[in-house]
Amino acid sequence: MNITDLFEIIQDRKIHPRETSYTSALYAAGVPRMAQKVGEEATETVVAALSENKQRLIEEIADLTYHVLVLMAAQDITPQDVLSELERRHR
């Protein structure tokens, strides 16, 4: 799976919520909850980078990436929007 595939699944849950979907539950909870989860996962990523092994850091980065993508989708921001901003900064 790549970021684009994951983002498409996340967007699909926005349009077609599923009762058993964690992503759908995040949408139902709203942007404040999504932002909170990004903060939590960012903190866990920092802790893993400083005191855990590589596998644990990978797991936390995966969690952080997922939650950032959910927040992006909720705010109608695409991965391409972010890449375009990074390209603009590189110039």
C-alpha positions as CSV (number, residue, x, y, z in Angstrom):
1,M,0.0,0.0,0.0
2,N,1.2,3.5,-0.7
3,I,0.1,6.9,0.7
4,T,-2.2,7.6,-2.2
5,D,-4.0,4.3,-1.7
6,L,-4.4,4.9,2.0
7,F,-5.6,8.4,1.4
8,E,-8.3,7.1,-1.0
9,I,-9.5,4.7,1.6
10,I,-9.6,7.5,4.2
11,Q,-11.6,9.7,1.8
12,D,-14.0,6.8,1.0
13,R,-14.8,6.5,4.8
14,K,-15.6,10.2,4.8
15,I,-18.2,9.6,2.0
16,H,-19.3,6.1,3.0
17,P,-19.0,5.7,6.7
18,R,-18.8,2.2,8.1
19,E,-20.1,1.4,11.6
20,T,-17.0,-0.7,12.5
21,S,-14.5,1.7,10.9
22,Y,-12.0,3.5,13.2
23,T,-11.6,6.2,10.4
24,S,-15.4,6.7,10.3
25,A,-15.4,7.1,14.1
26,L,-12.7,9.8,13.8
27,Y,-14.8,11.6,11.3
28,A,-17.8,11.4,13.6
29,A,-15.8,12.8,16.5
30,G,-14.7,15.8,14.4
31,V,-11.6,17.8,13.8
32,P,-10.8,18.5,17.4
33,R,-10.5,14.7,18.1
34,M,-8.5,14.2,14.9
35,A,-6.1,17.0,15.9
36,Q,-5.8,15.6,19.4
37,K,-4.8,12.2,17.9
38,V,-2.2,13.8,15.7
39,G,-0.7,15.4,18.8
40,E,-0.7,12.2,20.7
41,E,0.9,10.2,17.9
42,A,3.5,13.0,17.4
43,T,4.4,12.7,21.1
44,E,4.6,8.9,20.9
45,T,6.8,9.2,17.8
46,V,9.2,11.5,19.6
47,V,9.4,9.1,22.6
48,A,10.0,6.2,20.3
49,A,12.8,8.1,18.5
50,L,14.5,8.8,21.8
51,S,14.1,5.6,23.7
52,E,12.7,2.8,21.7
53,N,13.9,0.5,18.9
54,K,13.6,1.1,15.2
55,Q,10.5,-1.2,14.8
56,R,8.7,0.8,17.5
57,L,9.6,4.0,15.8
58,I,8.3,2.7,12.5
59,E,5.0,1.8,14.1
60,E,4.6,5.2,15.7
61,I,5.5,7.0,12.4
62,A,2.8,4.8,10.7
63,D,0.3,5.8,13.3
64,L,1.2,9.5,13.0
65,T,1.1,9.4,9.2
66,Y,-2.4,7.8,9.2
67,H,-3.8,10.3,11.7
68,V,-2.3,13.2,9.7
69,L,-3.9,11.9,6.5
70,V,-7.3,11.6,8.3
71,L,-7.0,15.2,9.4
72,M,-5.9,16.3,5.9
73,A,-8.9,14.6,4.4
74,A,-11.3,16.2,6.9
75,Q,-9.9,19.6,5.9
76,D,-10.0,18.9,2.2
77,I,-6.2,18.9,1.9
78,T,-4.6,16.3,-0.4
79,P,-1.2,14.8,-0.3
80,Q,-0.5,16.7,-3.6
81,D,-1.3,20.0,-1.8
82,V,1.4,19.2,0.7
83,L,3.9,18.0,-1.9
84,S,3.2,21.3,-3.9
85,E,4.0,23.3,-0.7
86,L,7.3,21.4,-0.2
87,E,8.2,22.0,-3.9
88,R,7.5,25.7,-3.5
89,R,9.7,25.8,-0.4
90,H,12.5,24.1,-2.2
91,R,12.7,26.7,-5.0
